[in-house]
Amino acid sequence: MTNRYPGIRIWTILFCLLTIGLIISCEGLFPKATPDDQILDGPVKGLNETENLLFLRGDKAFNGRVFTTENGLGPLFVATSCGSCHPGDGKGHPFTTLTRFGQVDENDNQYLSMGGPQLQNRAIPGFVPEQIPAGATFSKFTPPANTGLGFLDAVSDANILSWVDTNDANGDGISGVPNWISMKNYVTPRLGSVEQNGKYIGRFGKKGATYDLLQQTATAYNQDIGITSTYEYLDTHTGVQFDPEISNETINDVVFYLKTLKAPVPRTENSEIFSGKQLFTTIGCNKCHRPEWNTGTSSIAALSNKTFYPYTDLLLHDMGLELDNGYTEGSAKTSEWKTPPLWGLGLSKNSQGGLYYLLHDGRARSIQEAILMHGGEGLQSKMMFLSLSEDEKKKLILFLESL
């Protein structure tokens, strides 16, 4: 059939070609997406549509909601939002480091009526920030990175207990133990949880004093921002019960967000990094920083029966006098610390102003400095690290920065 409008057809083709050319030429004007292995935030793969929406709601509450006097802040507080302590879901900075005080053994904290266990060092107008009471021991806690927490949450108690060696039966100088803690009344034990004398295994926090991410979230709103909820309903300043200043829905959205943040993606492995990985095992770092774990069954399918690599055993270890902070939580001793996960270590500087602030209080300014502060059960590995050549030390640190 003869085309009655040949001019229109030609102009249509030219218009399409011009549009395609513009699209191609403009691609260079837009910033490229940051590679997945260079950022810590983002959802775990495998979430369904409903779960992705829940993740976005939690993300908005965690990173987008800033509290003021109009929506419940304080009167005493540490921060005004969740994201200000965990920028980009990474580690915190000395400016956002928390202070806890008053407990020196397994007995109850004697300073709970004086603002303990956490210092609220800021206040809204008309109020005075807290001071550490005279005679109270205290410790600094730098906020940790958030990513991969859902995988750690989905590990079974039985799996954790399989690595316990209370009396160092194998003679390797390592005797990891759980932190047995009292359960909050609003927390529901996981399926298969192990109970011992009315206490349960804590797996979050620097000393493993928090049972799950609901407790972590509700407590953080209350103690960090001064926000009450049906879970944590006492005002941190007066000790009086307040009406909820945040809904259960929002708290549960944030819990879901924290559970479904992706695990850090390791950077590309090369021959130097591979050599560093072998050295990591040779000097015994893997005895506490256990590389591989498996999750059990989770209500979130994307977290069920997965293999992941956090480099922690989730147990407490005596780290010696230099890291004895005179303060404890749960059944942990003052020199005992839960093995921190190493995944994402190389991205820590991204959220810490371009510098490292490592260990529980940020005192170590480099990975090597953190290694050299290991004592107690970490002493043997530290001494073996010192015996390495400078080239071997470099390779080991490159491996740690690649995680």
C-alpha positions as CSV (number, residue, x, y, z in Angstrom):
1,M,0.0,0.0,0.0
2,T,1.4,3.4,-0.9
3,N,2.1,5.7,2.1
4,R,-0.1,8.8,1.7
5,Y,2.0,10.8,4.1
6,P,5.7,10.0,3.3
7,G,6.9,13.2,5.0
8,I,5.3,12.3,8.4
9,R,7.0,8.9,8.3
10,I,10.4,10.4,7.6
11,W,10.0,12.9,10.4
12,T,8.9,10.2,12.8
13,I,12.0,8.2,12.1
14,L,14.2,11.3,12.5
15,F,12.5,12.2,15.8
16,C,13.1,8.7,17.2
17,L,16.7,8.7,16.2
18,L,17.2,12.1,17.7
19,T,15.6,11.0,21.0
20,I,17.8,7.9,21.2
21,G,20.9,10.1,20.5
22,L,19.9,12.5,23.3
23,I,19.4,9.6,25.8
24,I,22.8,8.1,25.0
25,S,24.6,11.5,25.1
26,C,23.0,12.4,28.4
27,E,24.0,9.2,30.2
28,G,27.3,10.8,31.1
29,L,25.5,13.7,32.8
30,F,24.0,11.6,35.6
31,P,26.1,10.2,38.4
32,K,26.8,6.5,38.3
33,A,25.4,4.3,41.1
34,T,27.9,3.6,43.8
35,P,29.1,-0.1,43.6
36,D,27.4,-2.4,46.0
37,D,30.7,-3.3,47.7
38,Q,31.4,0.3,48.5
39,I,28.2,1.0,50.6
40,L,26.7,-0.7,53.6
41,D,23.1,0.3,53.2
42,G,20.6,-1.5,51.0
43,P,18.2,-4.4,51.4
44,V,19.1,-8.1,51.4
45,K,18.4,-9.8,48.1
46,G,15.2,-11.9,47.9
47,L,12.7,-9.7,49.6
48,N,9.2,-9.8,48.1
49,E,7.2,-6.7,47.2
50,T,5.5,-6.4,50.6
51,E,8.8,-6.8,52.4
52,N,10.5,-4.2,50.2
53,L,7.8,-1.7,51.1
54,L,8.3,-2.5,54.8
55,F,12.1,-2.0,54.3
56,L,11.5,1.4,52.8
57,R,9.1,2.4,55.6
58,G,11.8,1.4,58.2
59,D,14.5,3.2,56.2
60,K,12.4,6.4,56.3
61,A,11.8,6.1,60.0
62,F,15.5,5.3,60.8
63,N,17.2,7.7,58.5
64,G,14.6,10.4,57.7
65,R,12.8,11.1,61.0
66,V,14.5,13.8,63.1
67,F,13.0,14.4,66.6
68,T,12.5,17.8,68.1
69,T,10.7,19.1,71.2
70,E,7.5,19.2,69.1
71,N,7.5,15.4,68.5
72,G,9.0,14.0,71.7
73,L,12.7,14.7,71.9
74,G,14.2,14.4,75.4
75,P,14.0,16.2,77.7
76,L,17.4,14.5,78.0
77,F,19.0,12.8,75.0
78,V,22.1,11.8,73.1
79,A,21.0,12.1,69.5
80,T,18.0,13.4,67.5
81,S,17.7,10.6,65.1
82,C,18.7,6.9,64.5
83,G,20.7,7.8,61.4
84,S,22.8,10.4,63.1
85,C,24.5,7.7,65.2
86,H,24.8,5.3,62.3
87,P,25.4,7.4,59.1
88,G,25.0,5.3,56.0
89,D,24.3,2.4,58.4
90,G,28.0,2.4,59.3
91,K,30.0,2.9,62.6
92,G,29.6,6.0,64.7
93,H,32.1,8.7,65.5
94,P,33.5,10.0,68.8
95,F,30.8,12.8,68.7
96,T,28.1,10.1,68.9
97,T,29.8,7.7,71.2
98,L,27.6,6.6,74.1
99,T,28.6,6.5,77.8
100,R,27.2,3.9,80.2
101,F,27.9,3.8,83.9
102,G,27.3,2.2,87.2
103,Q,27.6,-1.6,86.9
104,V,30.8,-3.4,88.0
105,D,29.6,-7.0,88.3
106,E,26.5,-9.2,87.7
107,N,24.5,-7.5,90.5
108,D,21.9,-4.9,89.6
109,N,23.2,-1.4,88.6
110,Q,23.1,0.7,91.7
111,Y,22.8,4.0,89.8
112,L,19.5,3.3,87.9
113,S,17.8,6.0,90.1
114,M,20.5,8.4,89.1
115,G,20.1,8.2,85.3
116,G,21.9,4.9,84.7
117,P,22.8,2.9,82.8
118,Q,23.2,5.4,80.0
119,L,24.3,9.0,80.2
120,Q,22.1,11.5,78.4
121,N,24.7,14.2,77.8
122,R,22.4,16.7,75.9
123,A,19.1,18.4,76.9
124,I,16.4,20.5,75.4
125,P,16.2,24.2,76.6
126,G,15.3,24.5,80.2
127,F,16.8,21.2,81.3
128,V,20.3,20.2,82.4
129,P,22.2,17.3,80.8
130,E,23.2,14.4,83.1
131,Q,26.5,14.1,84.8
132,I,28.2,10.8,85.8
133,P,27.5,10.3,89.5
134,A,30.5,10.5,91.8
135,G,32.0,7.0,92.3
136,A,30.3,5.4,89.3
137,T,32.4,3.4,86.9
138,F,31.7,4.1,83.2
139,S,32.6,3.1,79.7
140,K,32.4,4.6,76.2
141,F,30.6,2.7,73.4
142,T,31.0,3.8,69.8
143,P,27.9,3.0,67.8
144,P,28.4,-0.1,65.6
145,A,27.5,-0.6,61.9
146,N,24.0,-2.0,61.3
147,T,24.4,-4.1,58.3
148,G,23.8,-7.9,58.3
149,L,22.2,-7.9,61.7
150,G,19.3,-10.0,60.5
151,F,21.7,-12.8,59.6
152,L,23.2,-12.7,63.1
153,D,19.7,-12.6,64.6
154,A,18.7,-15.7,62.7
155,V,21.5,-17.9,64.0
156,S,20.3,-20.6,66.4
157,D,21.4,-20.7,70.1
158,A,22.5,-24.2,69.5
159,N,24.9,-23.0,66.8
160,I,26.4,-20.3,69.2
161,L,26.7,-22.8,72.0
162,S,28.6,-25.3,69.9
163,W,31.6,-22.9,70.0
164,V,31.6,-22.4,73.7
165,D,34.8,-23.6,75.5
166,T,34.3,-22.3,79.0
167,N,37.4,-23.9,80.5
168,D,39.6,-23.9,77.4
169,A,39.3,-27.7,77.1
170,N,41.3,-27.8,73.8
171,G,44.2,-25.8,75.3
172,D,44.3,-23.1,72.6
173,G,44.1,-20.2,75.0
174,I,40.6,-19.3,73.8
175,S,37.5,-19.8,76.1
176,G,34.5,-18.0,74.6
177,V,31.3,-17.9,76.7
178,P,27.9,-16.4,76.1
179,N,26.5,-13.4,77.9
180,W,23.5,-14.7,79.9
181,I,21.0,-11.9,80.3
182,S,17.6,-11.3,81.8
183,M,14.8,-11.1,79.2
184,K,12.8,-7.9,78.8
185,N,9.1,-8.6,79.4
186,Y,8.1,-7.5,75.9
187,V,10.6,-9.8,74.1
188,T,9.5,-13.1,72.8
189,P,12.2,-15.8,72.8
190,R,13.3,-17.2,69.4
191,L,12.2,-20.7,68.5
192,G,14.8,-23.0,70.0
193,S,16.1,-20.5,72.5
194,V,18.2,-21.9,75.3
195,E,17.4,-20.8,78.8
196,Q,19.7,-21.1,81.8
197,N,18.6,-20.2,85.3
198,G,16.0,-17.9,83.9
199,K,18.4,-16.1,81.5
200,Y,19.0,-16.1,77.8
201,I,21.9,-15.6,75.4
202,G,22.5,-12.0,74.4
203,R,24.0,-11.4,70.9
204,F,23.9,-7.7,70.2
205,G,25.9,-4.8,71.8
206,K,29.5,-4.6,72.7
207,K,29.2,-7.1,75.5
208,G,26.3,-9.0,74.0
209,A,23.8,-7.6,76.6
210,T,20.9,-7.2,74.2
211,Y,18.7,-10.2,73.2
212,D,17.2,-9.1,69.9
213,L,16.6,-6.2,67.5
214,L,13.3,-5.3,69.1
215,Q,15.0,-4.7,72.4
216,Q,17.8,-2.9,70.7
217,T,15.4,-0.6,68.8
218,A,13.0,0.2,71.7
219,T,15.9,0.8,74.1
220,A,17.7,3.1,71.6
221,Y,14.7,5.3,71.1
222,N,14.2,5.6,74.9
223,Q,17.8,6.0,76.0
224,D,19.4,7.7,73.0
225,I,16.5,10.1,72.0
226,G,14.3,10.2,75.1
227,I,11.3,8.7,73.2
228,T,8.9,6.5,75.1
229,S,6.9,3.6,73.7
230,T,4.7,0.8,74.9
231,Y,7.9,-1.3,75.2
232,E,10.1,1.3,77.0
233,Y,7.6,3.6,78.7
234,L,9.6,5.3,81.5
235,D,10.9,8.8,80.9
236,T,14.7,8.6,81.3
237,H,14.8,11.9,83.2
238,T,12.0,11.5,85.7
239,G,11.5,7.7,85.8
240,V,7.8,8.4,85.4
241,Q,5.6,6.4,82.9
242,F,4.8,8.6,79.9
243,D,2.3,8.0,77.1
244,P,3.9,6.5,74.0
245,E,5.7,9.0,71.8
246,I,6.3,6.6,69.0
247,S,4.0,3.9,67.7
248,N,4.6,0.2,67.8
249,E,4.2,0.1,64.0
250,T,7.1,2.5,63.6
251,I,9.3,0.6,66.0
252,N,8.5,-2.7,64.2
253,D,9.2,-1.1,60.8
254,V,12.7,-0.1,62.1
255,V,13.2,-3.6,63.4
256,F,12.3,-5.0,60.0
257,Y,14.7,-2.5,58.3
258,L,17.6,-3.6,60.6
259,K,16.8,-7.2,60.0
260,T,16.8,-6.9,56.2
261,L,19.8,-4.6,55.7
262,K,22.2,-6.5,53.4
263,A,25.4,-8.1,54.6
264,P,28.5,-6.1,53.6
265,V,29.8,-7.2,50.2
266,P,33.6,-8.0,50.2
267,R,35.8,-6.2,47.8
268,T,37.5,-8.1,44.9
269,E,40.0,-10.6,46.1
270,N,43.5,-10.5,44.6
271,S,46.7,-12.5,45.4
272,E,47.8,-10.1,48.2
273,I,44.4,-10.3,49.8
274,F,44.3,-14.1,49.4
275,S,47.7,-14.3,51.2
276,G,46.4,-12.0,53.9
277,K,43.4,-14.3,54.4
278,Q,45.7,-17.3,54.9
279,L,47.8,-15.3,57.4
280,F,44.6,-14.5,59.3
281,T,44.1,-18.2,60.0
282,T,47.8,-18.9,60.5
283,I,48.1,-16.5,63.4
284,G,44.8,-17.7,64.9
285,C,42.5,-14.7,64.4
286,N,39.8,-17.1,63.1
287,K,39.5,-18.7,66.5
288,C,37.4,-15.8,67.8
289,H,36.6,-14.0,64.5
290,R,34.8,-17.1,63.1
291,P,34.4,-16.6,59.4
292,E,31.4,-18.6,58.4
293,W,27.9,-19.1,59.9
294,N,24.6,-20.5,58.8
295,T,21.2,-19.2,59.7
296,G,18.3,-21.3,60.8
297,T,14.7,-20.9,59.7
298,S,13.5,-17.3,59.7
299,S,10.0,-15.8,59.2
300,I,11.8,-13.7,56.5
301,A,12.5,-16.2,53.7
302,A,15.5,-14.2,52.4
303,L,17.3,-14.9,55.7
304,S,16.4,-18.6,56.1
305,N,19.1,-21.2,55.9
306,K,21.7,-18.9,54.4
307,T,25.5,-19.1,54.7
308,F,27.2,-15.8,55.6
309,Y,30.6,-14.5,56.6
310,P,30.6,-12.0,59.6
311,Y,33.9,-13.0,61.2
312,T,32.6,-13.3,64.8
313,D,31.8,-16.1,67.2
314,L,29.1,-14.0,69.1
315,L,30.9,-15.0,72.3
316,L,32.6,-13.1,75.1
317,H,36.4,-13.2,75.5
318,D,38.7,-11.8,78.2
319,M,40.7,-9.2,76.3
320,G,43.1,-8.3,79.1
321,L,43.9,-5.4,81.4
322,E,44.3,-2.8,78.6
323,L,40.7,-3.3,77.5
324,D,39.2,-3.7,81.0
325,N,36.8,-0.8,81.3
326,G,35.6,-1.4,84.8
327,Y,32.0,-1.7,83.6
328,T,29.9,-4.7,82.6
329,E,26.5,-5.8,81.4
330,G,24.7,-9.1,82.0
331,S,27.1,-11.9,83.0
332,A,30.1,-10.4,81.2
333,K,33.2,-9.5,83.3
334,T,34.7,-6.1,83.0
335,S,37.5,-7.3,80.7
336,E,35.2,-9.4,78.5
337,W,33.9,-8.3,75.1
338,K,31.8,-9.9,72.5
339,T,33.9,-10.6,69.4
340,P,32.9,-7.8,67.0
341,P,32.1,-8.8,63.4
342,L,34.8,-7.8,60.9
343,W,32.7,-7.6,57.8
344,G,32.5,-4.1,56.4
345,L,35.6,-3.1,58.4
346,G,37.2,-1.5,55.4
347,L,34.2,0.8,54.9
348,S,34.2,2.1,58.5
349,K,36.0,5.3,57.6
350,N,33.2,6.3,55.2
351,S,30.9,6.9,58.2
352,Q,33.7,8.1,60.6
353,G,34.8,11.2,58.8
354,G,37.5,9.5,56.8
355,L,39.4,8.1,59.8
356,Y,39.3,4.9,61.8
357,Y,37.8,4.8,65.3
358,L,37.9,1.1,66.3
359,L,37.4,-1.1,69.3
360,H,34.5,-0.6,71.7
361,D,35.3,3.0,72.4
362,G,37.0,4.2,69.2
363,R,40.4,4.4,70.8
364,A,42.2,2.6,68.0
365,R,43.0,4.8,65.1
366,S,44.0,2.1,62.7
367,I,43.5,-1.6,62.2
368,Q,47.1,-2.3,63.3
369,E,46.6,-0.3,66.5
370,A,43.4,-2.3,67.2
371,I,45.4,-5.6,66.8
372,L,48.1,-4.3,69.1
373,M,45.6,-3.6,71.9
374,H,44.6,-7.2,72.1
375,G,45.5,-8.9,75.3
376,G,44.1,-11.8,77.3
377,E,42.8,-14.4,75.0
378,G,43.9,-12.3,72.0
379,L,47.5,-12.0,73.2
380,Q,48.9,-15.0,71.3
381,S,47.5,-13.8,68.0
382,K,48.9,-10.3,68.7
383,M,52.4,-11.7,69.3
384,M,52.2,-13.8,66.1
385,F,51.1,-10.6,64.2
386,L,54.2,-8.8,65.6
387,S,56.4,-11.7,64.3
388,L,55.2,-11.2,60.7
389,S,57.3,-9.3,58.2
390,E,56.1,-5.8,57.2
391,D,55.0,-7.2,53.9
392,E,52.9,-9.9,55.6
393,K,51.3,-7.4,58.0
394,K,50.4,-5.3,55.0
395,K,48.7,-8.2,53.3
396,L,46.8,-9.2,56.4
397,I,45.5,-5.6,56.8
398,L,44.5,-5.5,53.1
399,F,42.5,-8.7,53.7
400,L,40.7,-7.1,56.7
401,E,40.0,-4.0,54.7
402,S,38.5,-6.1,51.9
403,L,35.8,-7.6,54.1
